[in-house]
Amino acid sequence: MGTHARRYQRRRGSINCPQGRIFFVKLSTPFFERTPFFFDQNRFREKLATEKPIATFKDAMNAANIQFDVRFKEGEDIRTLIYERAHFIDLILHYAWHQFNWQTGVCLMAVGGYGRGELHPASDIDLLLLLDNDDARANLDAIERFFTFLWDIGLEIGHSVRSVKQCVEIAKDDITVATNIMESRTLIGDDQLRDQLMSATAPEKIWTPDAFFRAKWEEQQERHNKHSDSSSNLEPNVKNAPGGLRDIQTISWVAKRYFNVRTIKQLEGRGFFTEGEYAILMTGEEFLWRVRYGLHMLAKRGEERLLFDHQRALATLFGYKDTPERLAIEQFMHRYYRIVQTLQELNDVLLQFLSEAILPNGQEQQLEPINARFQMRNSFIEVAYTKVFLEDPSALLEIFVLMGRDKRILGVRASTIRLIRESRQLIDDDFRANPRNTALFMELMRSPYSLVRQLKRMKRYGVLGRYLPEFDRITGQMQHDLFHIYTVDEHTLRVMKNMRKFRLPEAQEKFPVAAHIMNRLAKPELLYIAGLYHDIAKGRGGDHSMLGKVDAEDFCVRHGLTGRETRLVVWLVEMHLLMSAVSQKQDISDPEVIHKFALLVGDQLRLDYLYLLTVADINGTNPDLWNTWRASLMRQLYLETKRALRRGLENPIDRQELIVETQQAAIRKLEDKNLSEKRVRQIWGGMGEDYFLRESHLDIAWHTEAISCHRSEEPLILIRQSRFNGMEGATQIFVRTKDRNNVFAASANALSGLNLDIQDARIYSSPDGFTIDTFFVLDENGEPTKYDRFDAIRRALHDELALVDQYPDIIQRRTPRVLKHFTMPSRTRLSNDLVTGNTILEVISPDRPGLLAAIGRVFLRFGIQLQNAKIATLGERVEDIFFISDANGEPLSDPKLCEDLQDSICKALDDIVSQKH
């Protein structure tokens, strides 16, 4: 039954009567009562008597669907449409039923959502064929022909055929079946059978109110966990995510079971919800029904996920318009998130109310005073008297502080949640400026237990947004990219949750550096404040880091932080993207890069805080972004900067000294391979300084030994799992071949064809006419490639490099679905580096197959020499750095050439996507 019903499998061979022999001219067929206003029942009956039945039914349903959709687009009341659709299907089933010969003792029932009289365009029509005994033989022929006919006319049915006894036995063990029966109604047949079933499955017989509540509560928790316990995913599930339609239905099911009513409207005046709460429930349901109806209509199937494909279309359909401040899609989704968060809050209140009413039945009440304002009843906190918040508004913050102090407190009593919601308007400018309240909030930030849980409660009950209006502005703020997968407010709280996790024992394995730093951090509350404010200015336009530091400073001053503490928090908010950018976009094996970064950081304290904020931020942005590769880069940057700070910023290690040390270490390693220093230096020839600065002595020895043994004109290709120089967690590919145009692009294209993502790339040229490329790659799961793929990688590279002279046709591949909705234009930036003597080209673009090959083709056309590259893929976006020169090895100096080069790259990359649309 319901979504768990066994679907009827059409077996044409089992039908004894061929389709052509089914006659629908039955004079005894009664008229359907209460004909829908748009349906001509007389004409339908005439067509049944003269035309093919399947076509007649299909025509009727197609016409009905068209008029329903037209009325939806014209803005008709959604409840009318949903109920009328169910009523129309009642009519269709009525006529389908009466064309077959049924014996007595049978009843066709609607169950699930259809049983409530609700039906969306592509929802399953859940049916129960109820028999008075276990023997279905008398109606077997009619049953098979009836359900086959329903499939033939195009109805999406979920059905079961059971006796009353069978239903009761299954319902005893299956909460879903019991729930569907509870909401059933008779369509056709012997209604006394349904009466028997309802009597046998009543609360006093099976699933008592407390057992039913526990089962539904556990069911909801499991469902929420599947959606990361968040209503703020960027592609939310309208039906099953927290705050979705299923949450409303859960409230309804439990309440109806407890109060023994048929509809939730019958609960008005019985103390279950206030008038305002009922209005929120109804308006929220209507909004989600409109969204779900639109989803089904656009997808032409039972789609429950609000995918990017449909968000823009729905925003337009619902009349939203782009403005200079916010896109139509952002306005629509902002309203969506606000509504589902309000519904999640209401779900919290009403289920808590029911748990208090249902579960303690017969249990002894355990009451423990906390202070003059609060007490704990059965592990839940409540006010000591109803006027607590009116007489002492500071208690609106104090209650969360108390929960953060005492881990025995499991939550807030429903009556107190209602008082909080009714009293939150007391939080105004005077409240925010009150030293007692600022002290309470800082005490909360220092809570030993469940800080983030309290902040989430404050957000749900409307307290956090009132106390911090700047946080209210980011609540439900969409981030329309695939780099972030949560709204800004949800991302912020996840970042703080990650910070708290660094203190746990299990963090030692996944985040060893962060765990070590966190456990010796003197004032973690400063880190939490920086986390709370790092994205606070998103959605305002401009640089959110610069705007956010102003809000952060105001917070720190208002909450009495010292000048040094304030400067640290403000600096962290301003620089929160710095460490990620340096680790992924710059050459962190270059001492100059480390030196410049160390100068920006300034001291060990800031480095520690910035590292923790950055790791928490990356993990709170998208769980898929954090992998061993990024962990390795972050760890290397942290440790190298720590060493630089320890040495003293005025005395960084000498560049030439580092080169000599690396060469000597490699030579010592190669002596074990019977390679003399003279032979080694011959192989190295005139290799540039970058090679010895960027590569570890172990990698250099590996390369050199292989080159000395390589006697072929074919390219030399080496592959192994990277273990050194901070590059753990990736597969390392070394390519040495004759220096020709397109070598880099061809290699990149070959790797892309194997679904390998290039995380870093290094290019060196030697005076003997060879080019050396080193790639660090991850597979499609963000992991190092398996050893059994190494041979395939070698073959692919050999095959592609053999074609390099006939290059540069770019392999075209289908653009992924999500990229079509994130077609931000590619951007470039050029600058000259006085240290390296190269021109630095930065390319920011949506990720797409063939990107590096397309860039290489442009380089070829302009005679650009590629000296080095730094590849960084961030979610569905790439931020690549290329170190280039002109044909003479000089930095680019012609302004026209620079402009044309950038325009050509942007056009080449954007054309890759536009050709797919």
C-alpha positions, 0 to 999 in steps of 0.5 A: 500500500502507499509508496510501498505498495506492490506495483501490478506487473502487466502480464497480457498472457494472463488475461482470459478475455482479449482486449477487443472483447471487453465491452463498455456498454453497460446500461447498469453502470450508475452515474457518478455523483457530483460530476466535476464542473469541467466534465461532460459525463453524458458525452463520456458515457456516449463515447464509451458506448461507441468508441474504443474504451482505452482511447476514450479514457485516455482522451478524458484524462488528457483533456482534464490534465490540460485544463488543470495545468491551464488553471494552475498557470492562471493562479487558481487556488491550489487546494481546489486543483489538488482536491478536484484532481483526486475527485476526477480520478474517483470518477475514472475509477468508478467507470473502470470498475463498473465495466467488470463483473464483481462478486460480493465481498469486495471494496475498492479503497483509496489510501495514502495521499489519494486516501486524503483526497489529495492528488498531484499531477504525477503522484501515485494513485494508491489503491487497496482492493479489500476482500472479506476473506482470504479467497480471491478466486471469485473475483480473480478474473475481474481483479486482473482485468481491472488493474491491467486496464488501469495501467493501459489507460495510463494511470500510475497506480500502486496497489495491493489486494488483501483481506481484512485479516491480512491487512490487520496482520501486516499493519501490526508490523508495518507503520506505513501500512497502518498509516495508509489504512488510517487515511483510507476512504471507500471508492466503490464496493462494500463499505462495511469491509472498510468499517471492519478494517478501521475497527480492527486497526484502531488505536486500542487494537494496534499501534497505540498513540505512544507506539505510533508516535515513537515510530513516526518520530524515528521515521522522521529522524531517519528521513531527516538524516538522509537529507543531512538534517537540513532544509537548506540544501541548494537542491532541496527535496520538497516532500522529504527534506526537513520542513517539507510536506512529509513533516506536515503529514507527520504532524497530522498523522500523530495528532489524528491518531492521538485525538482520534479525528479524521482531519486536522481541521477538527483539532481547532479549539482543542489546544493542539495548535494556536490560531496562528500556528494553524495558519502557518501550517495551512499557508506553508502547505499551500506554498509547497503544494504549488511548488510540487505541482509545478515540479510534476508539471515541468518534469512530467513525472513524480519529481520531488527534488527542486533541481536547478533545472526547474528552479528558474522555470518555477520562479518565472512561472510564479511571477518573480522578476530579476532586480539589480539586487537579486535574481528572480531565482534567488527571490523564489528560493529565499521565500522557499527556504524561509517557509520550510524553516518556519515549518520545521520550527512548527514541526518542532513545537507540535511534535514536542507538544504531542510527546509531552501529551502522549509519552509521559502517560502514567509516568511520574513527573520529575521536576528540578528547579534550575533558578528563579526563572527556569526548571527542568521537567523530565529532562526538558527545560521550561519557564517557572512561570508564564510571564518570565520573558515579559518580566525579564527579556534577558531570559530569551538568551539565558535559556540557551546558555543554560542548555549549553551548560547542562548536557542533561537538558534534552530540549525545550518544552512546547509551551516554552517554545511558544512563549519564546516565539510570542516574546521574541519581538522584545529583542530590539536595539536596547536589548542588543546593547544591554551589557547583561545580554551581550555577556550572556551571548558571549557565555553561550559562545564559550558553552562546554556543550552543544553550542551549535545545537543551541544556535540552531534552536535560536535560529529556528525559534527566531531568536538568533536573527532578532539578536543578530539582524545581520545573520537574519539577512543571510537566513535563506540566502541562496548561493547560486553555484555548485561550489557551495551546496547550502544556503549561507546561514546553513553553511555558517552553522556547519562551519562552526559545527566543524570547529567543534568537531576538531575537539573530539577524539575521532578528529585526530585521524581525519584532521590531525593538524586541526585537532592538535591546534584546536586542543591547545587554542586559548580562546576558541570563542574567537574562532567561533565568532570569526566562523559566525561572521566570515560570510555574514555579508554574502548577498549584499554585493561587493567584497563580502570579506571587506563588508563582513569585517565591519560587522565583525568589528561592531560585534566585537566592540559591542560584546566587550572584546579587547582590542587585540581580540577584536583585531584578530577576529576582524583579520580572520573575517577579512582573510578567511579565503587567503589560505585556501587560495594560496594553497590551491592557486600558488606554488607552495613549494616556492620559498618566495610564496611561503615568505609572502604568505608568512608576511601576511599572516604575521605570527603563529597565533593568526596562522593557527586560527586561520588554518582552523577557519579554512579547514572548517570552511572548506568542509562546511562548503561541500563535503566532497571538496575535502580530500587527501589532496587538499588536506596535504596542500593545507598541511604543507602550507601550514607547516612551511609557514610555521617554519618560516615564522620560526626562522624569522621573517627577515631571514628566510632560507636562501633560494640558492642554498635550497637548490644546492641542498636538493641537488646534493640530496638527490645525488647521494640518493642516486649513488646507490643506483651506481650513477655518478655525480658527473652523469647526473649533472649531464642529465640535469644539463641546464634544468632551470631553478624551478625544477629543483625548488619545486621537486623533492630530492626523492622525485628528482632521483626517481626522474633522473634514474629513469631518464638514464635508463631510457634508450627509446625515442618514445616519451618516458612516462612514470606513474606512482602514488605520490608520497613526498613533499606534501603531495600525498593523496594523489597519483603522480604522473611524470612525462618526458618527451621531445619539446613540441607544441601541444604536449601539455594540452595533449597530455591533459586531454588524455587524462581528462578522457580517463576521467582523471582530474588534474589537481596540479601540473608542473612544466619544465623545459630542458636545453637538450630539447625535451619538455618535462610535465608532472601531473598530480591527478585524482580519479572521479571519486576524488581518490588516487587512481588504482594501480591496475589503471596505470597501464591504461594511463600510459597507453592513453598518454602514448596514443595522444602524444603520438598525435601531437603534430596533428593536434589541435582538434578538441574532443567534444563531450556532452556538458553535464546537466548542472553546468548548463545552469551555472554558465558564468562567463570565463574571466582572465587576468594578466600580470607580469612577475618580476621575480620569475620574468614570466607573465601570469595568466589567471583563468576562472571558469566553470569546469568543463571537459577539454578546458586545458586543451582549449587553452593550449590551442589558443596558446599555439595560435598566439605563439605563447610558450607555457612555462608552468601551470597551477591547476585548481578545481573548486567544485564545478569551477576552476581557477588555473594559473599559467606562467607564460612568455612570448616566443623569445621567452620574455614576458608579454608587453604588447597591450593589444596582444594581451587583450586579444589573448584574454578575449580568445581564451574566454571565447574558446572556453565559453564556446565549449558550453554554448555548443552544447545548448 
